[in-house]
Amino acid sequence: MSFYTTDELLEIGFAKIGSDVKISRNASIYNPSGISLGSHVRIDDFCVLSAGFSGIEIGNYVHIAVFCSLMGQGKITLKDFSGLSSRVSIYSSNDDYSGEWLTNPTVPAAYTNVTHADVTLERHAVIGAGTVILPGVIIEEGAAVGSLSLVNKSCNAFTIYQGAPARRIKDRHQNLLLLEKQLLAIV
């Protein structure tokens, strides 16, 4: 994987960029002035980050694996230590599929009924491969979502979810909070 240099990243025009940021040269970035990046961030090959009106905010120690997409007009927030496995899609906008309206971005807005809502992944939230997250969802601190899930409702803290739609499976251990303290003490 080939990453942009620090100088190249600064030229892209992000709203904010921390230190130790690695973004693949094969990632697609749209509206970089609407994207804020913390430190120790890695964005892998073939990801699409398309910041809408409300932008994208990525915290510290965040990994976004290959083929992920983050898009929509609502704000998308990935807080510290959160992560996306490959092929995760996060949408902060959604067409109305009822048949009452036309769909897709080539149609004038007067003929569509697109809804927009913020999406937030709190600290230590992790999302399994192939998962889709819809507008308005909050993945609370330490929640984990298993692969190939459809998340259309918010997920409680330190709980594991799986399925389409995602349902609670069991509680998640909180030992990772102790490990975070140890890591931050040496950095």
N, C-alpha and C positions, 0 to 999 in steps of 0.2 A: 504494500500500500504506500502510495506517495502522498505526503502531506504538504500543504502550503507552508512556506517559511513564515516567520514572525513578521517580516517586512511586508510580504504579500498579504497576510491577514489584515494588517493595518490599512493597506490600500483598498481592501474590499469595502470598507466603510460601515462596519458594524457600529451600533449605538454605543456599545461598551464591549471591551474584550479584556479578559484577565490574562494571567500568565500560564504557560504550559498548555496552550490550546493547540490541539491537533485536528485539522479538518482535511479530509481527503480531497485531492484535486478532482476526484470523480463525483463529489457531492454537488448538488445544485442548490444555490442560495438565491432566493428572490426577496427583494426589498431588505437588504442587509441593514439599512438604517433603522429598521424596526426590530432588530435582533440584538439582545444583550447576552453576552457570554461571560460566565465566571471563570475561575482558574481550574486547571486540571480537567479540561473538557476534551473529549475525543468524539469526533463524528466521522464515521467510516464511509466506505465507497457507496455510491448510488443512493445516498439519502437525499431527500428533498425537504428543505426548510423554506416555506413560503409564508412570510410574515404578512398577515392582513393588517387591517386598520389598528387593532389593539396590540399587535406584536407578539414576539416570542421571547421569553426570558428563561435562560438556562443558568442554573446555579453552579456550585463548585463540585468537583469530583463526579461529573455526569458523563456517562457513556451512551452514545446512540449508535447501535450496530447497523450493519449493512442493510440497504433497501428500506429504511424507515422513512415515513413521511409525516410532517407536521404542517397542517395547513388550515386556513379559515380566517374569518374576520374577527372572531373572539380571541382573547388573549390565551396563549398556551404557555404554561409555566411548568418547568421541571426544576424542582428544588434540589438542594445539596444531596449528593449520594444516591440520587434516583437513576434509573437506567432503563433503556429499551433494548430488548433483544431484537434480532433481525426481523424485518418485514412488519414491524409494528406501525400502525397508522393511527394518527390522532387528528380528529376533525373538530374544529370549533365552529364550523358552519355545516348546514345540512339542508338539502332540497326537501320539498314537500312531495312525497311519492303517492299521495292520495288519488291523483288524477284530476283534482280540482285546479291544478296549476301546471304550467309548463316547467320543465327542468333543464338544467345545464347552463353554464356560464355564457353561452352564445346568445341566449334569449334575454331581451331587455327585462330589467328588474320589475317593471309594472306587471309582467305576465308570470312572475314566479313568486314563490312564498318561502324564500330561504330564511331559515332561522340561524341565529348566531348566539353562542354562549361560551363563556370561558371554560377552559379545561386546566385542571391543576393536578400535578403529581407532587405530593408533599415529600418531605425528606425520607430517604430510604425506601421509597416506593419502587418496585421493580415489576416490569411488564414482560411476559413471556412471548416467544416468537409467534408472529402471525396474528397477534391480537389487534382488534379494532376498538378504539375508544371514541365515543360520540360526544357531541357538544353538551356542556353543562355538568360534566362528570368531575368529581373530586376524588382522587385516590389518596386517602389519608395516610399519615405518617406510618411507614413500615408495612403497608399493605403490599401483597404480592398477587399478581394475576397470572394464572397458568397459560400456557401456549394455546393459540387458536381460540381465544375467548372473544366474546362481544360484550363490551362494557357500556351499558346504556344507563346505569345508575351508579351513584357514588359508592365507594368501598370504604369500610371502616378500618381504623388504625390496627396495625399488627394482626391482620386477618388475611388468609389465603383464599382466593377466589378462582373459579374455573368454570368454563362452559359458555354456551350461547343461548340465552343470555347468561352472563357470569353470575354464579351463586357462591355463597360462603361455603368453604370446605372445612376449614379448621383455623385455629389461632396460629400465629407466627411467633417464633422466639424473638426475644428482644436483646439477646447477647450482642447483637451488632452495635448497639449504643455504647457498650463498653469498649468495643474495638475501635469505634470512631474516636472516643476520648483518647485512647492510646495513640492512635495515628496522629491526631492533631497535637498531642503533647510533644511529639518528636519533629514535627514539621516547623 
